[in-house]
Amino acid sequence: MESCRIRITGLVQGVGFRPNVWRLARTHGIAGTVRNDSAGVLVEAWGDASRLVTFQQVLRADIPPLARIDGVQVEALDAPCPHGDFRIIASESGDIHTGILPDAAICPACRADIFEPHNRRYRYPFTNCTHCGPRLSIVRGIPYDRANTSMAGFTLCPDCQQEYIDPSDRRFHAQPNACAVCGPQLWLEDMTGQRVEPDESERDCIDSASRLLRAGHILAIMGLGGVHLTCDASNERAVAELRRRKRRYQKPLALMARDLAVIQRYCHVSEDEAALLQSKHAPIVLLEETPPNLPLSGEGQEEQSAALLPPLIRGGLGRGFLLGFMLPYTPLHALLLETWETPLVMTSANLTEEPQCISVEETRQRMQGIADYLLLHNRLIVNRVDDAVTRVLTGKPRILRRARGYAPEPLTLPTGFGNTSPLLAMGGELKNTFALVRDGQAILSQHLGDLEDARTWKEYEHTLHLYQQLFEHQPAAIIVDQHPGYRSTQLGQQWAREHALPLIEAQHHHAHVAACMAENNWPLEGGKVLGIVLDGLGYGDDGTIWGGEFLLADYTDYQRLGHFKPTPMPGGTQAILQPWRNTWAHLQNLGWKSVEEQFSSLEMIQHLQQQALATLAVMQERGINSPLTSSCGRLFDAVAAALGFSRNAISYEGQAAIELEAATPPCLLNIVPPYPFLLEQTLSGTWEIDPAPMWYELLKDLQTGYNRAAISAQFHQGLIHVISELAGKLCEEMPEIRAIALSGGVFQNALLFKGLLKTLEGMGLNVLTHSSVPTNDGGLSLGQAAIGAARLLAV
């Protein structure tokens, strides 16, 4: 007999790791023990040499679905075997405070249970096991056990208790374990609070809900991390009514389908996209819509109609761009969609821009006048967790909104950050997340939203306190965005004062670059990168609003090497809400009177002439509410408005630019020539990209009746060409640049992202991009955390 001690770290608690070790040990004839401790899982094993080697190999290879191994350390153990079998034993160090895992989609075994008529969990909508089910959404405190979750009020029945204590059962120590006898219950009610009982042909209230959906009704359905509004996605009248009641008139609606086969009737689904849809994360995946390949007459007409979704699903986007699909990720959703050959709309239960409902009483109150019926349950949602949004680009899944299924799974910081003190990074103002740093890891919160909304702000404060409790986190310093008007910055400043903590300010675009570096495991001492950051806005060092930046950066500092030519934002925030203002500002840079004379016949010019341009000109001349910005996002808005996309107003962030991208067939980028941009150095030595030449060509093309899609393609190609040209110049001039990091919300534009990535890599440059955290402001907190850690380590 030989023996060893095996230390396993990572996401190895609360995921069925100990019973899995127990099973593997029994299979391979190993004696010993396994237990949790403060660092992870500790195994002490006895067996002959060959069996121990095999056992160590399978421990790494055969792990539970929700587990993640970050490290394995093996050392010799000089002690006799205490017994002849293998046992799970209690931790010697007491309660284990290791934090919380993300909520996980229903596993295949639980899905089989709910559809098997002879199974005791047949059609039970809260079925779960160690491999799936709620985590973050139900937890109140630590340690993560039933008493500290919203399952505390549900006492396990004898059958569920036996599963809970049996190491051979996949429900061993599954804290939300329950069944119809002892667990949460589901019911259907109308908007007066009256229960709706199933009729004789229906098995339960889920069948009743399905019947109501087929009849065209709108339902609010209480799910895992919040409440959804749902209706039949193929019913145009129901979709139109949902949009009217929710006041969501343009933004595309998320869809849920029974299985991949249903999704494939509407969208092209690659192998990578299919894997993402069916993963434990089960996010919304943005997919390319495909025209239905079905007969247009005769017997196929009915099928053809079913395969066409009403245009209202896409909002202001045309057919053929992107649809956001997800698969059922809870037993409730799986049961509801069991017989549906078409998708359901599955959008958050709220008015536009508000956080979604999470409680029964809140749903009853806020859904008055919006939903027709409510499908509710009595398992409390403690923490709101929105659906994550992803997209596969260049063969990689890329997270656009990091939420359910991903948060709060920790991200390991790169080499050199191992000795970082506990830190708190407060995030930005829009698409907010915050981040805790401890033990060389960053723990990002779920997507919280825009802090300008009072309900979202309240949720932000609640979630901050919860995370600090769950992860026993006491920060040694606080990092904030340097914008003084951000509410997250102001709260961070207040906490730093109250607790006498160091306060570190991180410039917005530097944080974008640092986030990209950190998630790509760029070492602390890895050298400098060229950060190309394109977004809507961020507070700049010179008091202007930045948003089209070329930064020479490492984790501690940065230097601005180039930018887009600053242009006024007439009316400040109004220029974001009314894209035509940006168009006029760019044309004003050319000389508005000259533009009027040359292009007076253009409908776009005539539209601008109807606006209060004289007032805007005076405001701009006097510097009143007309801040300068180098924002590439505002340039996209200006071009989109010039072409007639959401010219007068937008109803959601980035709408005009998204519509511009949607109207541009990717194939055109390989055909049309790029519009010219002027690239020159300023007196200060920085490079500046001036779009003036592009505007002259665009106006001339509009005047000749050139196709809008082709104009947009030339604009995209022009940006790709000038950005790569400047990147090439800077890399030649500055040999210390080791890589290029692309970040910022504008890189959610697939045409620009893919075209620029291909061009830069074709130039032989090493390019870092986002995948596990959003390229938009949802990733800012990771960058802030990395900057704060690097600066403290450098002291």
Residue pairs with C-beta under 8 A, 6 or more apart in sequence:
1 46
1 47
1 48
1 81
2 46
2 47
2 48
2 49
2 52
3 32
3 44
3 45
3 46
3 47
3 52
3 76
3 77
3 78
3 79
3 81
4 44
4 45
4 52
4 56
4 74
4 75
4 76
4 77
5 42
5 43
5 44
5 45
5 74
5 75
5 76
5 77
6 42
6 43
6 44
6 45
6 56
6 59
6 72
6 73
6 74
7 39
7 40
7 41
7 42
7 43
7 71
7 72
7 73
7 74
7 75
8 17
8 40
8 41
8 42
8 43
8 59
8 69
8 71
8 72
9 39
9 40
9 69
9 70
9 71
9 72
10 40
10 67
10 68
10 69
10 70
10 71
11 66
11 67
11 68
11 70
11 101
11 409
11 410
12 40
12 41
12 67
12 68
12 69
13 36
13 40
13 41
13 96
13 98
14 98
14 100
14 101
14 130
14 135
14 144
14 173
14 175
15 64
15 65
15 66
15 67
15 101
15 130
15 131
16 64
16 66
16 67
16 130
16 131
16 170
16 172
16 173
16 174
17 41
17 63
17 64
17 67
18 34
18 35
18 36
18 41
18 88
18 167
18 173
19 88
19 130
19 167
19 168
19 169
19 172
19 173
20 62
20 63
20 64
20 67
21 34
21 41
21 43
21 59
22 34
22 86
22 87
22 88
22 167
23 167
23 168
24 30
24 55
24 58
24 59
24 62
25 31
25 32
25 34
25 45
25 55
25 86
26 85
26 86
28 47
28 51
28 54
28 55
28 58
29 47
29 51
30 45
30 46
30 47
30 51
30 52
30 55
30 86
31 45
31 46
31 47
31 81
31 83
31 84
31 85
31 86
32 43
32 44
32 45
32 46
32 81
32 86
32 87
33 43
33 44
33 82
33 86
33 87
33 88
33 89
34 41
34 42
34 43
34 44
34 86
34 87
34 88
34 89
35 41
35 42
35 88
35 89
35 90
35 91
35 92
36 42
36 91
36 96
36 98
37 91
37 92
37 93
37 96
38 93
38 96
38 97
40 98
43 59
44 77
44 79
45 52
45 55
45 77
45 86
46 81
47 55
56 72
56 74
59 72
60 69
60 72
63 69
64 130
64 131
65 104
65 107
65 131
65 132
65 280
66 101
66 104
66 130
66 131
66 132
66 280
68 409
70 412
88 167
95 142
95 143
96 143
97 142
97 143
97 471
97 472
98 144
99 142
99 144
99 408
99 410
99 443
99 470
99 471
100 135
100 136
100 139
100 142
100 144
100 408
100 470
101 135
101 136
101 408
101 409
102 135
102 136
102 281
102 404
102 405
102 406
102 407
102 408
102 409
103 133
103 134
103 135
103 136
103 137
103 224
103 225
103 385
103 404
103 405
104 131
104 132
104 133
104 135
104 280
104 281
104 405
105 132
105 279
105 280
105 281
105 282
105 327
105 329
105 330
105 405
106 127
106 128
106 132
106 133
106 328
106 329
106 330
106 331
106 334
107 129
107 131
107 132
107 280
109 129
109 131
109 170
110 121
110 127
110 128
110 129
110 131
110 132
110 133
110 331
111 331
111 334
112 119
113 119
113 121
113 122
113 124
113 127
114 121
114 122
114 123
114 124
114 125
114 127
114 331
114 334
114 335
115 122
115 123
115 334
115 338
116 122
120 159
120 179
120 180
121 127
121 179
121 180
123 203
123 204
123 206
123 335
124 179
124 180
124 183
124 331
125 186
125 206
125 330
125 331
125 332
125 335
125 377
126 176
126 178
126 183
126 184
126 186
126 331
126 332
126 377
126 379
127 133
127 179
127 331
128 134
128 174
128 176
128 177
128 178
128 331
129 170
129 171
129 174
129 177
130 170
130 171
130 172
130 173
130 174
131 170
132 280
133 174
133 176
134 149
134 176
134 224
134 379
135 144
136 225
136 383
136 385
136 407
136 408
136 446
137 224
137 225
137 381
137 382
137 383
137 384
137 385
137 404
138 149
138 150
138 151
138 176
138 379
138 380
138 381
138 382
138 383
139 148
139 149
139 382
139 383
139 470
140 148
140 149
140 150
140 382
141 148
141 469
141 470
142 148
142 469
142 470
142 472
144 175
145 175
146 152
146 175
146 176
149 175
149 176
149 382
150 379
150 380
150 381
150 382
151 175
151 176
151 178
151 183
151 184
151 379
154 178
154 182
154 183
154 184
154 379
155 182
156 164
156 177
156 178
156 182
157 179
157 181
157 182
159 179
159 181
160 171
160 177
160 178
160 179
160 181
160 182
160 183
162 169
163 169
163 171
163 172
163 174
163 177
164 171
164 172
164 173
164 174
164 177
165 172
166 172
171 177
178 184
183 379
184 377
184 378
184 379
185 377
185 378
186 204
186 205
186 206
186 332
186 375
186 376
186 377
187 195
187 205
187 375
187 376
187 377
188 195
188 196
188 205
188 208
188 209
188 373
188 374
188 375
188 376
189 195
189 196
189 373
189 374
189 376
190 196
190 372
190 373
190 374
191 364
191 367
191 368
191 371
191 372
191 373
191 374
193 364
196 205
196 208
196 373
197 205
197 208
198 204
198 205
198 207
198 208
199 208
201 207
202 208
202 211
205 375
206 332
206 335
206 336
206 375
209 219
209 221
209 336
209 373
209 375
210 336
210 338
210 339
210 340
212 219
212 372
212 373
213 219
213 230
213 231
213 232
213 344
214 232
216 231
216 232
216 235
216 237
216 238
217 231
217 238
217 372
217 373
218 229
218 230
218 231
218 238
218 241
218 242
218 245
218 370
218 371
218 372
218 373
219 229
219 230
219 231
219 371
219 372
219 373
219 374
219 375
220 227
220 228
220 229
220 230
220 349
220 357
220 363
220 367
220 370
220 371
220 373
220 374
220 375
221 227
221 228
221 229
221 230
221 332
221 336
221 374
221 375
222 360
222 363
222 374
222 375
222 376
222 377
222 381
223 330
223 332
223 333
224 329
224 330
224 381
224 385
224 404
225 358
225 381
225 383
225 384
225 385
225 386
225 403
225 404
226 348
226 349
226 356
226 357
226 358
226 381
226 384
226 385
226 386
227 348
227 349
227 356
227 357
227 358
227 363
227 367
228 346
228 347
228 348
228 349
228 356
229 242
229 246
229 345
229 346
229 347
229 348
229 349
229 367
229 370
229 371
230 256
230 344
230 345
230 346
230 347
231 238
231 239
231 241
231 242
231 344
231 345
232 238
232 239
232 342
232 344
232 345
233 239
233 253
233 255
233 309
233 310
233 313
233 342
233 343
233 344
233 345
234 306
234 309
234 310
234 342
234 343
235 310
236 310
236 312
239 253
239 310
239 312
239 313
239 345
240 310
240 312
242 253
242 345
242 347
243 249
243 253
243 312
245 369
245 370
246 347
246 350
246 351
246 352
246 370
247 351
247 352
248 315
248 347
248 352
248 651
249 315
249 651
250 315
250 316
250 646
250 650
250 651
250 652
250 655
251 315
251 352
251 651
251 652
251 655
252 313
252 314
252 315
252 317
252 322
252 323
252 324
253 313
253 315
253 324
253 345
253 347
254 284
254 324
254 325
254 326
254 345
254 346
254 347
254 387
255 309
255 313
255 323
255 324
255 325
255 326
255 343
255 344
255 345
255 346
256 325
256 326
256 327
256 328
256 333
256 337
256 343
256 344
256 346
257 263
257 325
257 326
257 327
257 337
257 340
257 342
257 343
257 344
258 327
258 328
258 337
258 338
258 340
258 341
259 327
260 269
260 274
260 277
260 278
260 327
262 340
262 341
262 342
262 343
263 269
263 277
263 287
263 325
263 327
263 343
265 292
265 306
265 307
266 289
266 290
266 292
266 307
266 309
266 323
266 325
266 343
267 287
267 288
267 289
267 290
267 323
267 325
268 287
268 288
268 290
269 277
269 287
270 392
272 392
272 395
272 396
272 397
273 285
273 287
273 392
276 283
276 285
276 390
276 392
276 397
277 283
277 285
277 325
277 326
277 327
278 327
279 405
280 405
281 388
281 390
281 404
281 405
281 406
282 326
282 327
282 329
282 404
282 405
283 326
283 387
283 388
283 389
283 390
283 399
283 404
283 405
283 406
284 324
284 325
284 326
284 387
284 388
284 389
284 390
285 324
285 325
285 326
285 390
285 391
285 392
286 322
286 323
286 324
286 389
286 390
286 391
286 400
287 322
287 323
287 324
287 325
288 320
288 321
288 322
289 319
289 320
289 321
289 322
289 323
290 320
291 319
291 320
292 304
292 307
292 308
294 300
294 303
294 304
294 307
295 301
295 303
295 304
296 304
306 341
306 342
309 323
309 343
311 319
313 323
313 345
314 321
314 323
316 645
316 646
316 655
316 659
317 658
317 659
317 662
318 662
318 663
321 661
321 662
322 391
322 662
324 389
325 343
326 346
326 387
328 334
328 336
328 337
329 404
329 405
332 375
332 377
333 346
336 344
337 344
346 387
348 355
348 356
348 386
348 387
349 356
349 357
349 363
349 366
349 367
349 370
349 371
350 356
350 357
350 366
351 366
351 370
352 651
352 652
353 450
353 453
354 453
354 455
354 456
355 384
355 449
355 453
355 455
355 456
355 459
356 384
356 386
357 363
357 366
357 367
358 381
358 384
359 380
359 381
360 376
360 378
363 374
363 376
364 374
367 374
383 446
383 463
383 466
384 459
385 403
385 404
385 407
385 446
386 401
386 403
386 404
386 446
386 447
386 449
387 401
387 403
387 404
388 399
388 401
388 402
388 403
388 404
388 405
388 406
388 447
389 399
389 400
389 401
389 403
390 397
390 398
390 399
390 400
391 397
391 398
391 400
391 750
392 398
393 750
393 753
393 754
394 754
394 757
396 769
396 771
397 771
398 769
398 770
398 771
398 775
399 406
399 770
399 771
399 772
399 773
399 774
399 778
400 748
400 774
400 775
400 776
400 778
401 431
401 447
401 774
401 778
402 433
402 444
402 446
402 447
402 772
402 773
402 774
402 778
402 779
403 446
403 447
404 446
406 446
407 433
407 444
407 445
407 446
407 447
408 443
408 444
408 445
408 446
408 467
408 470
410 441
410 442
410 443
411 441
411 442
411 443
411 444
411 518
411 519
411 772
411 773
411 782
412 440
412 441
412 521
413 420
413 437
413 440
413 441
413 442
413 518
413 785
413 786
413 789
414 517
414 518
414 521
414 522
414 523
414 524
414 526
415 521
415 523
415 524
415 525
416 523
416 524
416 525
416 793
417 440
417 524
417 786
417 789
417 790
417 793
418 440
419 440
419 793
420 437
420 438
420 440
420 789
420 792
420 793
421 437
421 476
421 477
421 789
421 792
422 436
422 437
422 438
422 473
422 474
422 475
422 476
423 436
423 437
423 438
423 475
423 476
423 477
423 478
423 479
423 785
423 788
423 789
423 792
424 434
424 435
424 436
424 437
424 468
424 473
424 475
424 477
424 478
424 479
424 492
424 495
425 434
425 435
425 436
425 437
425 442
425 478
425 479
425 480
425 506
425 781
425 782
425 784
425 785
425 788
426 434
426 478
426 479
426 480
426 481
426 488
426 489
426 491
426 492
426 781
426 784
427 433
427 434
427 435
427 445
427 448
427 481
427 488
427 777
427 780
427 781
427 784
428 481
428 486
428 488
428 508
428 777
428 780
428 781
429 450
429 451
429 452
429 481
429 483
429 485
429 486
429 487
429 488
429 777
430 450
430 451
430 452
430 653
430 777
431 447
431 449
431 450
431 774
431 776
431 777
431 778
432 447
432 448
432 449
432 450
432 451
432 456
432 460
432 488
432 777
432 778
432 781
433 444
433 445
433 446
433 447
433 448
433 778
433 779
433 780
433 781
434 444
434 445
434 448
434 460
434 463
434 464
434 467
434 488
434 781
435 442
435 443
435 444
435 445
435 781
435 782
435 784
435 785
436 442
436 443
436 467
436 468
436 471
436 473
436 475
436 785
437 443
437 785
437 788
437 789
438 471
438 473
442 518
442 782
442 785
442 786
443 467
443 471
444 773
444 781
444 782
445 463
445 464
445 467
445 781
446 463
447 778
448 456
448 459
448 460
448 463
449 456
449 459
450 456
451 457
451 460
451 486
451 487
451 488
452 487
457 487
460 488
461 491
467 473
468 474
475 501
476 501
476 502
476 792
477 496
477 501
477 502
477 503
477 504
477 788
477 792
478 492
478 495
478 496
478 501
478 502
478 503
478 504
479 492
479 503
479 504
479 505
479 506
479 784
479 785
479 787
479 788
480 486
480 488
480 489
480 492
480 493
480 503
480 504
480 505
480 506
480 784
481 488
481 489
481 505
481 506
481 507
481 508
481 511
481 538
481 539
481 780
481 784
482 489
482 505
482 506
482 507
482 508
482 539
483 489
483 508
483 538
483 539
484 490
484 539
492 503
493 503
495 501
496 502
496 503
502 792
504 787
504 788
504 791
504 792
506 514
506 783
506 784
506 787
506 788
507 538
507 539
507 540
507 541
507 558
508 538
508 539
508 546
508 780
509 531
509 533
509 535
509 538
509 540
509 546
509 547
509 549
509 551
509 558
509 743
509 744
510 531
510 551
510 553
510 557
510 558
510 783
510 787
511 780
511 783
511 784
511 787
512 531
512 533
512 535
512 538
512 743
512 744
512 775
512 779
512 780
512 783
513 529
513 531
513 533
513 551
513 553
513 558
513 741
513 743
513 783
514 553
514 555
514 782
514 783
514 784
514 786
514 787
514 790
515 743
515 770
515 773
515 779
515 780
515 782
515 783
515 786
516 531
516 741
516 742
516 743
516 768
516 769
516 770
516 775
516 779
516 783
517 526
517 529
517 553
517 555
517 741
517 768
517 786
518 555
518 782
518 783
518 785
518 786
519 770
519 771
519 772
519 773
519 779
519 782
520 741
520 768
520 769
522 529
522 739
522 768
524 555
524 790
524 793
526 554
526 738
527 554
527 736
527 738
528 552
528 553
528 554
528 736
528 737
528 738
529 552
529 553
529 554
529 737
529 738
529 739
529 740
529 741
529 768
530 550
530 551
530 552
530 553
530 561
530 727
530 730
530 731
530 734
530 737
530 739
530 740
530 741
531 549
531 550
531 551
531 552
531 553
531 558
531 740
531 741
531 743
532 549
532 550
532 723
532 727
532 740
532 741
532 742
532 743
533 547
533 548
533 549
533 551
533 743
533 744
534 547
534 548
534 549
534 632
534 633
534 744
534 745
534 746
534 747
534 752
535 547
535 631
535 632
535 633
535 744
535 745
535 746
535 776
535 777
536 547
536 576
536 631
536 633
536 634
536 653
536 654
536 745
536 746
537 545
537 546
537 547
537 576
537 629
537 631
537 633
537 634
538 545
538 546
538 547
539 545
539 546
540 546
540 630
541 560
544 566
544 627
544 628
544 629
544 630
545 569
545 627
545 628
545 629
545 630
545 631
546 563
546 629
546 630
546 631
547 564
547 629
547 630
547 631
547 632
547 633
547 634
547 744
548 563
548 564
548 630
548 631
548 632
548 635
548 689
549 560
549 562
549 563
549 630
550 560
550 561
550 562
550 563
550 687
550 726
550 727
550 730
551 558
551 559
551 560
551 561
552 558
552 559
552 561
552 730
552 734
552 736
552 737
553 559
553 741
554 790
555 786
555 787
555 789
555 790
555 791
556 787
556 790
556 791
556 794
560 686
561 686
561 687
561 730
561 734
562 686
562 687
562 688
562 689
562 726
562 730
563 630
563 686
563 687
563 688
563 689
564 630
564 631
564 632
564 635
564 688
564 689
564 691
565 589
565 630
565 688
565 689
565 690
565 691
565 692
566 628
566 629
566 630
567 582
567 585
567 586
567 589
567 628
567 629
567 630
567 634
567 635
568 585
568 588
568 620
568 626
568 627
568 628
568 629
569 575
569 576
569 581
569 582
569 585
569 626
569 627
569 628
569 629
569 631
569 634
570 581
570 582
570 584
570 585
570 616
570 619
570 620
570 626
571 578
571 581
571 616
571 619
571 625
571 626
572 625
572 626
572 627
574 581
575 581
575 582
575 585
575 634
575 637
576 634
576 637
576 650
577 649
577 650
578 648
578 649
578 650
579 637
579 638
579 640
579 641
579 645
579 646
579 647
579 650
579 656
580 607
580 608
580 611
580 641
580 647
580 648
581 616
582 634
582 635
582 637
582 638
582 641
583 604
583 608
583 637
583 638
583 639
583 641
583 642
583 647
584 592
584 608
584 611
584 613
584 616
585 620
585 638
586 635
586 638
586 691
586 695
587 595
587 608
587 695
588 617
588 620
589 692
590 692
590 695
590 696
592 613
592 617
595 605
595 699
596 605
596 609
598 699
599 605
599 699
599 702
599 703
600 606
601 703
602 699
602 702
602 703
603 644
604 641
604 642
604 643
604 644
604 647
604 702
607 647
616 626
618 624
619 625
619 626
620 626
632 719
632 744
632 746
633 654
633 657
633 745
633 746
635 691
636 656
636 657
636 660
636 746
636 749
637 656
637 657
639 660
639 698
639 712
639 715
640 646
640 647
640 656
640 657
640 659
640 660
641 647
641 656
642 698
642 702
643 660
643 663
643 702
643 708
643 711
643 712
644 708
645 656
645 659
645 660
645 663
646 655
646 656
646 659
647 656
650 656
654 745
654 748
657 746
657 749
660 712
661 712
661 749
661 750
661 751
663 708
663 709
663 712
664 709
664 712
664 713
664 716
664 751
665 709
665 713
666 750
666 751
666 754
668 709
668 710
668 713
669 713
669 716
669 717
669 720
669 751
669 755
671 713
672 710
672 713
672 714
672 717
673 714
673 717
674 714
674 717
674 718
674 720
674 721
674 722
675 693
675 694
675 697
675 698
675 714
675 715
675 717
675 718
676 693
676 694
676 697
676 718
677 689
677 690
677 691
677 693
677 694
677 718
677 719
677 721
677 722
678 689
678 690
678 691
678 692
678 693
679 687
679 688
679 689
679 690
679 722
679 725
679 726
680 687
680 688
680 690
681 687
681 688
682 688
687 726
687 729
687 730
689 722
689 723
689 726
694 715
694 718
697 714
698 711
698 714
698 715
701 710
701 711
701 714
702 711
716 749
716 751
716 752
716 755
717 755
719 752
719 756
720 752
720 755
720 756
720 759
721 759
723 756
724 756
724 759
724 760
724 763
727 740
727 760
727 763
727 765
728 763
728 765
730 737
731 737
731 740
731 765
738 766
739 765
739 766
739 767
739 768
740 760
740 765
740 766
740 767
740 768
741 767
741 768
741 769
742 753
742 756
742 757
742 767
742 768
742 769
742 770
742 775
743 770
743 775
743 779
744 775
744 776
745 775
745 776
745 777
746 752
747 753
747 769
747 770
747 775
748 775
748 776
753 769
757 767
757 769
760 767
761 767
769 775
770 779
773 779
773 782
